[in-house]
Amino acid sequence: EVKFEESGGASVQTGGSLRLSCLASGFRFHERAMEWHRRSSGAECELVASINVDGTTYYPDSAKGRFTISRERIGNTVHQLYLQMESLKPEDTGMYYCKAALPWMECGRFGPGTQVTVSS
């Protein structure tokens, strides 16, 4: 059974930092690219970072230079994903979810997410 346990979200002020963690289990995540998504109030999920099996990363312009994604294989069906966030802005506010880069692993379907709130 696929399961994501996201943690590390908090309320911070503009310019602050946070480190999000995601414990992923129930799938061979080490064979797939992994992603962090954000869902802001009333909006759809948007990609904020992805990391391939070979460690190469992608960030949209909004996150580039401020966010760093990393991953760690724990076992064949357990994986750890991280998102280091620096220089946080109010527009970074939202619920953050992790997932594998697979269409059926919809954002927020297999985990509760972790809330990040950035105040000005």
C-alpha positions in Angstrom: 0.0 0.0 0.0 1.4 3.4 -1.1 1.7 5.8 1.8 3.4 9.2 2.2 4.1 10.8 5.6 5.0 14.4 5.1 6.3 16.5 8.0 8.2 19.7 8.8 5.7 22.3 7.8 5.3 25.3 10.1 4.4 29.0 10.3 7.4 31.3 9.6 8.1 34.8 8.6 9.3 36.1 5.3 12.9 35.2 4.8 12.7 32.1 7.0 13.8 28.5 6.3 12.1 25.2 6.6 13.1 21.6 5.9 10.3 19.3 4.8 10.5 15.5 5.0 8.5 12.8 3.4 8.7 9.1 4.3 7.4 7.2 1.3 6.5 3.5 1.6 4.8 0.7 -0.3 6.3 1.2 -3.8 9.7 0.8 -5.5 10.3 4.6 -5.3 14.0 4.2 -6.0 13.0 3.4 -9.6 11.1 6.6 -10.1 11.6 10.3 -10.1 10.1 11.9 -7.0 8.4 15.3 -6.6 7.2 17.9 -4.2 4.0 19.7 -5.0 2.2 22.6 -3.3 -1.5 23.3 -3.2 -2.4 26.8 -2.3 -5.8 27.8 -1.1 -8.4 27.3 -3.9 -5.8 26.3 -6.4 -4.6 23.1 -8.0 -1.3 21.4 -7.1 1.8 22.8 -8.6 5.2 21.3 -9.0 7.9 22.9 -6.8 10.7 20.4 -7.2 11.6 17.1 -8.7 14.5 14.7 -8.5 15.4 11.9 -10.9 16.8 8.5 -10.1 20.2 9.8 -11.1 19.9 12.7 -8.8 19.4 15.4 -11.4 16.9 18.0 -10.2 14.3 20.4 -11.7 12.8 23.5 -10.1 10.3 26.0 -11.6 11.5 29.6 -11.7 9.6 30.4 -8.5 11.7 27.9 -6.5 15.0 28.0 -8.3 17.9 29.1 -6.1 15.8 28.9 -2.9 14.6 25.2 -2.8 16.7 22.1 -2.7 15.3 18.6 -3.1 17.1 15.5 -2.1 16.3 11.8 -1.7 17.5 8.8 0.2 16.7 5.1 -0.4 15.9 3.3 2.9 14.9 0.0 1.4 13.2 -1.6 -1.7 9.9 -0.1 -0.8 10.8 2.7 1.6 12.2 6.1 0.5 12.9 9.4 2.2 12.4 12.7 0.3 13.5 16.1 1.6 12.8 19.7 0.6 15.1 22.4 2.0 13.4 25.8 1.6 15.3 29.1 2.1 14.3 32.8 1.8 10.6 31.9 2.1 8.0 34.2 0.7 4.3 34.6 1.4 3.5 33.0 -2.0 5.2 29.8 -0.8 2.3 29.3 1.6 0.3 26.1 1.0 0.0 22.4 1.7 3.0 20.5 0.5 2.8 16.9 -0.8 5.3 14.4 -2.0 4.7 11.8 -4.7 6.4 9.8 -7.3 6.3 11.1 -10.9 3.5 8.8 -11.9 0.1 9.9 -13.3 -1.9 7.7 -10.9 -0.1 9.0 -7.9 -2.2 12.1 -7.7 -1.1 15.0 -5.5 -2.5 14.5 -2.0 -4.1 11.1 -2.7 -1.8 9.0 -0.5 -0.7 11.4 2.3 -2.0 14.2 4.5 0.6 16.8 3.4 2.3 19.3 5.6 1.2 23.0 5.9 3.7 25.8 5.3 2.5 29.3 6.1 4.8 32.3 5.4 3.7 35.6 6.9 5.0 39.0 5.8 
